[in-house]
Amino acid sequence: MKLIAVISARGGSKGIINKNIKLLNGRPLISYAINNAKSIGMFDEIVVTSDSEEILSIASGCGVSVLNRTPELSGDNITLDPVVHDALVRSEEKNSTKYDVVVTLQPTSPLLSPVTLKSAVQKFIEDKAHDTYISACNRPHLAWTGDGDSKFVPAYKERLNRQKLPPYYMETGGFLISRRENVTERSRLGTAISVYPISESEAVDIDNMNDWILCEAALSKKKIVFRADAFKELGMGHVYRASTLYQSMLEHDSVVVLNKAYPMGISMIEKTGLRYRVIETDEDFFALLNEMKPDIAVIDCLNTAKEYIVKLKEIVPRVVVFEDEGEGSHCADVVINALYEKNTHEPNRYYGVKYCCLRDEFFIRTPKPFSQEVKNIFVSFGGSDPSDITGKVYRIACSLIEKYPNLTFDFVVGLGFRDERRGELVSIPGKINIVYNTPRISEYMVKADMAVTSGGGTIFEVCSLGVPGIVLTQNLREITHKFAQIHNGFINLGLGSETDTDTIKSTIEWLMNAPGIRKEMRGLMLSTNLRNGTKTVKNIILGDYYEHGY
């Protein structure tokens, strides 16, 4: 059985000037159809027919046959049928052969994959019941038809949700497959026609600039792997950041990879609905990377070893690490660390608050007006709080609500907080509210007049809402986080496990009764621009950021 692929490409274009040779993601549009035809390895002949010498030159350079179309077949009103028939007949004469199957490919469908094309051709060859396959996409909608003036009638029998509507196949222009006897000057359709369903992502037929932009975005998207975990000692911040960045890059193909040994992070990602994979060992991770072949790996796991990053670099072209103080960071392509301030002239090393990644919920919150009186204090020590600073502050809160009748507390406790300690925290109606694992922590921060927190990523969140904060760090690493200082609106009491109860209580009371200081702290916080951080980090990861501008 002999097969021929015919690609028709006119030189003129009304919607987009020189569309068929215009560069799409760095390649001429017509090259996508040519490469699809060549890559499936099923055609005895691939021919491009055109009235444009430039198109024919590009096609010839791609290693396929070309035919200079006659003026009679190059007008605006000429359909594809006579053009394809002409190319078929001339190719048969030239090659002294007869073809059995004719496949028309249009250059305006660059998202069509060779896998789909090959599957369609193979199925057509095996299908003895049909004369023609037409690529189509199922797009059921509530549609109306009419005379274009005043009379319109529904093109459906019953109003249903889209998922319940009957199939409604739209031709995509990707391909049309016919048996040789059905290809004439007037038609390429036989009497037994079937549609070959293709996905929405492959169905774009470029007709205008909106279609072009959509294809450009689809073809330029990158494969990105985020590697992060969450457990009691580490907290939830790394998985939260991976989730935030993933959702800021939905135009790309991303996945979060987590270790089976740490179910806390897996549970959190499951709730987001983001795509994720689970591994058990580093070797599993390397095997997964070899399978997926990502463009970028984002490692948010702290203190990587040199051997680990070197092995990653053998598989992935670009490796980005967060808050990595290990030897591996020296081998990574990019290091990003919002919590540490460091003066460095090394390229692709980014330190400081401008690289913090706020979650979306903080972009839609407006800081509440300043209050002279402290009526609500927000308390949170991360997802796990291994040092149980929450319990220490809870006991202080119980004594303060007796002294200050208008004072209330919101304690937000994360997934990693140990079950045996939860019984120690009891909500007191109208006074102390214990909230476990809220999906929207900003709801509690935004109504607070003060905050008592650890020194991790939470400091950026309370800062974005202008909530004066007292910081009790969870560990020695957090002590080195330079942002949580008075010049940014924080009173840092150091390691929470070693700070005595009287010091914490007296500091809270002092700040409650110092509205002028709180107002100044709030002003310092709100003067810090945190809103561009996620966008900046996204562009760094993608390689589209430069220190002095985009």
N, C-alpha and C positions, 0 to 999 in steps of 0.2 A: 504494500500500500504506500503510495507516494503522497506527501503532504507539502503544501506551499503556504507560506505566510505572506500576506500582502499588507503593507503599511502605506497608507495614503497620507500625504502631507503637502498641503498647498503652501505657497509662499506668502500669499496675502492673508491678513487676519483683521477682522473688524474690531473685536473686543480687546485684544492684546497685540500690539504691533510685533511682527516677526515672531509670533508665539512659538512656532515649532523649533526654532533655533535659539530662542532665548534661554539663557542659563538658569536652570532650576537646581538649587543647591549645588552649584558649580558645574553642572552638566547640561548640554543642550537637551531640551525637552524630548526631542525625537529619539535620543539615545536610550531612553528607558524602554520604549517599545522594542527597539532593535535588540537590546541586551536581553530582554525577556524571551524573545523568539530564539536567540542564539543559545541562551543558557539551558533551555529545556532539552536541547539535543534531539528533537523529533522531526525537524523540517528538512526536506530535501532541497528546498529553495526558500530563501528569504529575499523579498524584493520590495524596495521603496519606490513608489511612483510619485513624482512631483513635477511642478512647473518651475521650481526654483533651483537654479544652479548651485546655490549655497547649500540648500538642503541635500541635494544629490551628492555634493562634495563631502559633506559630513557623513552621510550614509555610506558612501564608498569607503571612507576612512575607517568606518566601523566594520568593514569586511563583508558587506552584503551587496547583492545585485541592485542596480538602479535603473529606472526607466524614466526618460524625459516625457512628461505628459503633453499631449497635443493641446493647442489652444482651445479646440472644441470641447475638451474635457476639463477645462480650467476655469470656467465661468462660475459666478456666484451661485447660480441656480442649479448647478450640476450636483446630482446626488452621488452617493458612493457606489451604487450598483453598476453603472456603466464604467466607472473608473476601475473598480476591482475586476470586472469582466475583461476590460482592455489589458490590464496587467497580467491576468491569467492567460489569455490567448497568446499574447506576445511572448510570455515566458515559456509556454508550451512549444511555440514555434522555434524559439531560440534554442531550447534544450532538447528538441525532438522527443518530447515525452507527453504523456497525459497524467494529470494529477487526479487523485481520488478524493482528497479532502482539501478544502480551501478555508483558511483561517484569516479573517480580517482583523487586524489590530489597529487601534487608533492611538496616535502619539499623545492624545489628551488625557490618557489614563495612566499617569506615572506611578500611582500607588498600587496598581495591580501587581501581585507577586508572581514570580515564575512558578512557585509551588501550585498556586491556584490555576494558572494557565495550563500547566502540564497535567494536572488532575482532570481538568475539563476536556482536554484533547484525548487523553487516555479513555475517559468514560465514553466520549462520543464514538471513538473507534469500536469500542465493545458494544455500543448500543445499536441494535439492528432495527429498533422501532421508530427512531426519529431521523429526520432529514436535516434538522437545523438546531443548534444550541445558541441561545442569546444570553450573554452575561446580564444579570439583573440583581437588584437589591430589593429585599422585602421591606417596604416602607408603608405600613398600614396607617392611614389617617382618616379623619372625618373630612371628606372632600365634598365640594359642591360643583355643580355644572350649570351652565345657562347660556343665554344668547348674548352675553356681554353687555346687555342693556339694563333691563329691569327684572327679568324673570330668572330666578335661580331655584334649582331643586337639588336636594341632597343626592349624592352619588353613593349612598349607603342605605341599607335596609333598617338598621337599628343603631341608635346612639350607644356606643359601648366604649369602655376604656380601650386605649390603643392596643394593649396586650391581648384583648379579646376580639379585636376586629379580624375579619378574614384576611388572608394574604393579599398583598397588593404590590406586585413586582414592577419596579421601574427599570427600564433599560439603562445600563451604565455606559455603554460605548466601549467597554474594555475589550471585548472580542465578540465575533460572530463566526460560528463554525458551520460550514455547509458541505454537503456532498457536491461533487463536481457538476453533476447534471442539473443542479438547482441554481447554478450561477449563470445568469444571463445579463443582457444589457438592462433589463427592467427589474430584476429582482435577484436576491440571494437566498430567498426563503423557500423551503419545500412545503409540503402539505402537512407534515407531521413535525410540529415545532415544540421545543421544550426550552424553558429557561434554566440557566445554570446559576444557582444562587451564589453570590459572593458577599463578603462582609461589608458593612458600612464603611469600615476604614479603608477598603480598597476601591470603593465605588465612585470616588470623585472624578468627574469629567470636566476638565478645565474649560470654562467658557468665559470667565471674567476674572478680574483681579482678586476678588474674594476667594474664588476657587484656587487661584495661583498661590495666594498667601497661605491658605490651608495646606496645600501640598508642600510648600516650602517648609512649613513648621513640622509636618509629619516626616519629611525626608531628613530633616536636620536634627531630629530628636535623638537623644543619647540614652544609652543603657547605663543606669546608675544603681550601684549596690550600696546600701547603708548597713554597716555592721555595728550593732549596739546591744547592750544588755541592761537589765535593771534587777537589782537584788538589794537586800537590806543594808548591807555595808556601803554599797555604791549609790543607792538612791535611784530616782526615776528620771533625773535630768537628761541623761544621755539618750534614752529612748524618746523622751518628749522632743528633744532637739531633732532627732532623726525624723520623727513624725512631722514636725513643723516644716523642715526643709523638703521632705517628700511632697507635702501638700503645696508647697510654693513652686514645685516643678512638675505639675501634673501634665504639662505638655511633653514631658520626657517619660521614658519607660523605666520605672524604679521598682525596687523591692527592698524590704528590710530583712536582714538576716539576724536571727537570735539563737542563743544557745539553749538547748533543751534543759540544761541544768538550772536555768533561771526562769521559772514559769511566770514570775511576776511581770517581767517585760513582755512575754508572749501574751499574757492576759490583757495587758494594756493595749498592745497593738491590735489584738483581735477586736476590741471595742471600736477602733477607729475605722475598720473596714479596709485598711490599706493592705496591699499585697505583701505577704511575708513568707519566708522559708525558715525552717528550723534545722539546725545542725547539732552535732554532739562533740566534734573535735575540730581543731584547726585544719586537719587534713580533709575533713568533710567540706570545710569552707573553700579550700583551694580547689577541690574537685568540682564544687558548685560553680566557682568562677570560671574554671576551664569549660564547663558546660554552657554557661550563660554568655561568656565572652563580653563582659561589660566594658564600656568606655572609661568609666570612672568608678573607683571604690572609695567610699567615705568611711573611715574607721574612727569610731567614737568609743574607744575602749580603754584609754589611758595607758601610759607607760609601756609602749610596745617595744619588743626586742628588735634588734637590727636584722636578725635572720628572718623574722616574720615579714617585715616590710620589704626586704630584698626579694623574698619569694613572691610576695604580692606583685611587685614591680615586673617580675618575669611574666606575669599573666595579664595584668591590667595596665594600660598605657598611663593612667593618671591616678595617683593615690593621694588622698587628702586626709589629714588626721586632725582631731580636735583635742585640745588640752593635753597634749602628749608631751610628757617630760622624759620619756624613755629614749634609749639609744636609737630606736627605730625612727624617731621623728627626724633625725638628720638625713635619712634616706628617702623620706617622703617628698613628693613634689610640692605639697602645700601644707603648712602648719597654721591652724587658726586657733586663737586662744583669747576669748573675750575677758576671762576672769583675771588674767595676769597682764600687767603692764611691763613691757620690755622694750628698751631701745635697741633696735637691730637694723642693720643695713643689708641683711641677707635678703635676697629676692624671694618672694613668695612665702614670707613669714609675716603673719598678721596678728598683732597683739593689741588688746585694749577693748574698751566698751563699745566702740563703733561696730564691732563684729558680733555683738550679742544677737540672739535669734528669739525674738518675742513670739509667742503663739498668737494666732489670729484673734483670739478673744480679747487681747489687750489693745488691738487696733480699733475696736468698736466701742471701747469704754472711754467716757469723759471723766476726768478727775472731779470729785465732788468739791463744792465750795469749802473754803477753809472754815473751821469751827474753833472758836475760842475755847470751848469746853470739849474735853475728850469724853465722848459718849460710847465709843466702840473701839476695841483693840483687836486687831487681827493677829493670830498666832499660828505659825506653821514651821515645822522643822523637817520638811522634805517628805519623801515617800516612805522612809523607814525609821528615821531617828534612832539609830542604834545606841546613842548615849542617853536616851530617855530625858532629853531636855524638856520635852513636852510636859512630862509629869511634874517636873520642878516648877515650870511656869504655871501649870494648872493649880498647884497648891498656893502659889502666890495670888493667882486670880481669885481663889476662894476667899482669901483674906481681904482683898481689895474691894470686892463687891459689897462687903459688910460696911466698909468705910465710906464708899462712894455710891450712893443709892441710884444714881443715873448711869452708872457704868455697866457695860455689857462686854462680853468676850465672844469671839468666834474662833474656835480651835479647829483647824483643818488638818486632818490626819490622813496619811497616804496608805496605799495598798500594803506596804511593807511593815507597817506597825504591828508588832507582835500581838497575837490574840490574847495572850495571858495578861497583857498590860491594858487592854481595852476596858476591862472591868474597873480599872482605877479612875477612868475618865467618865464622869457622869454629868449629863446635861442638867442644868438647873434652869427650869423654865423662866424666860424673861431675863436671865442673867448670864448664863454660860451655855453656849451652843456648841456641841461636839459634832463635827461633820466628818464622815468617813469617805475618803476617796471621791470627792466631788469632781465631775467632769468640767466644771466651770469655776475654777478657783477665783477668777476675777470678780465674780459676784460678791464675794466676801471682802476682797481687798478694797473694792471701790467705795464701800460704805464706811471704811475704817478711818479713824482719826489718827491712829498710831499703829505700828506693827512691831511684833517681836518675832524675828526669824533667824534661820541659820544663814551662813555666808555663801551659799551656792547660787544657782541661777535665780532663786526667788528674789534676790536683792534687785535684779533688773526689773522684775515684774512690779514690785511695790514702788520702785523709783518711777516707772512709767506712769503711775497713777498719783504720784506726789504724796505718798503716805510716809511721814517721818518714821524711821526705823531704828530699833535697837537690835544689834546683831550679836548672837551667841553662836560661835562657830562649832561645827560638829567634830572637826579633826584638825590636825596640824596643817594639812594641805589647805584647808579653807582659811587659815590664819594668813596665808600668803596672798589671798585675794585682795588686791589693793583698792578695788572699787568701793568696798564697804567701809568708807571712812567719812569723817565729819565734813570734808570739803564736797562730798557728794550727797549729804543729807542723812548720814548714818552715825549712830553712836555705837562703836564696836567695843564690846566688853571682853573679847577674846574667847578662849576655849570654854564652851558652855558647861562641860562636865567639871571644870575646875573653878568656875565662878560661883561664889557662895550666894545663897538665897537672899541674904540681906542686901548685897550689892545690887542684885537684879531688881529686887522690889523697890529699893530707894531710887534707882535710876528711872524706873517706870514712873514712880510718883513724881519725881522731880520734873521729868519731861511733860507729864500731864499738866503740871501746874506752871509750865513755862511757855505760854502761848507764843510769845515773841520768838523764842528759839525754834519752836515747831514751825512757825510760819517761815522763818529763814531757811530751815532745813527743806521745807516743801519747795521753796523757790529754787534752791540748788538742784533738787531732783528734777523739777520740771524744765529747768534750763538745759538739761542733758538730753540730746536728741538720740533716742533709741529706736525710732520708727523706721530707719533705713537699714537697720542691721541685717534683717533676714534677706532683703533684696541684695545687699552688698555681698553677703556670704554666698548666696545663690550664684551670683556672677563670678565670684572667686572659684567656686567649685567647677563651674562650666568653663572657666578659663577666659571669661569675657570682662574681667575687671583689671583695671590698672590703677596704681596708687594715686595718680593725679587725674583720674577721671575715667569715664567710660568711652 
